[in-house]
Amino acid sequence: MRRMAAGAGERQRRGDARLRRAALLAAVGELLAERGPGFSLAEAAELAGISTATAYRNFSDTASAVDAFFGELTGELMEAFDRLPAGADPIADIQAVCREWVARASRWGAAAVHIRSPRGVLARRGDPFVGGLYQRLDRLVEAAIRDGAAPAQDVRFAVLMWLTIFDERVVVDLTGTLGWTVEDAAEHLTGAFLRVLGV
């Protein structure tokens, strides 16, 4: 009986630790969106409502917390794309990815703009996030071409244009600055990409 209680207590502690880490990463995202990476881990801890010591048990410094924030949001984006059902219509599949992308980027885009690489997308295909994103988009463009829904073309260029059109800064401008709904932004950006694709 005592062993079961100890196991339950350990699960509770791990659950609490996960909640504190999630709160800390949410605070990192909020601070990034407000002012970029110029904040301390102690400030993120205070915003999250946890102690500075707890923050440092999770991350060695602000940069590692920012890396973890970016890793989580990009991982969630890839998982969301993978959960979308593949249908018989490759253009409908592209539209579904575009809607999901805009919905997510409208939430974290203001933070993500501060952690961008100066290197081009095609040059970073070896990066886990960029490579994973590129592969998913590449497959969708290839499927549209195979199906005859899009004309034959340089898929690398098509994917590069897709990434350019759906840049989180564009999503932030449309949904934040211009006040468009996520649905309107997704519709316009998807239409622009489909025109580039020749659909």
HELIX and SHEET records of a PDB file:
HELIX    1   1 ARG A    2  ARG A   35  1                                  34    
HELIX    2   2 LEU A   41  ALA A   48  1                                   8    
HELIX    3   3 THR A   52  ASN A   58  1                                   7    
HELIX    4   4 THR A   62  ARG A   83  1                                  22    
HELIX    5   5 PRO A   90  ALA A  112  1                                  23    
HELIX    6   6 VAL A  113  ILE A  115  5                                   3    
HELIX    7   7 LEU A  122  ARG A  124  5                                   3    
HELIX    8   8 PRO A  128  ASP A  147  1                                  20    
HELIX    9   9 VAL A  155  ILE A  165  1                                  11    
HELIX   10  10 GLU A  168  VAL A  172  1                                   5    
HELIX   11  11 ASP A  173  THR A  177  3                                   5    
HELIX   12  12 VAL A  182  LEU A  197  1                                  16    
END                                                                             
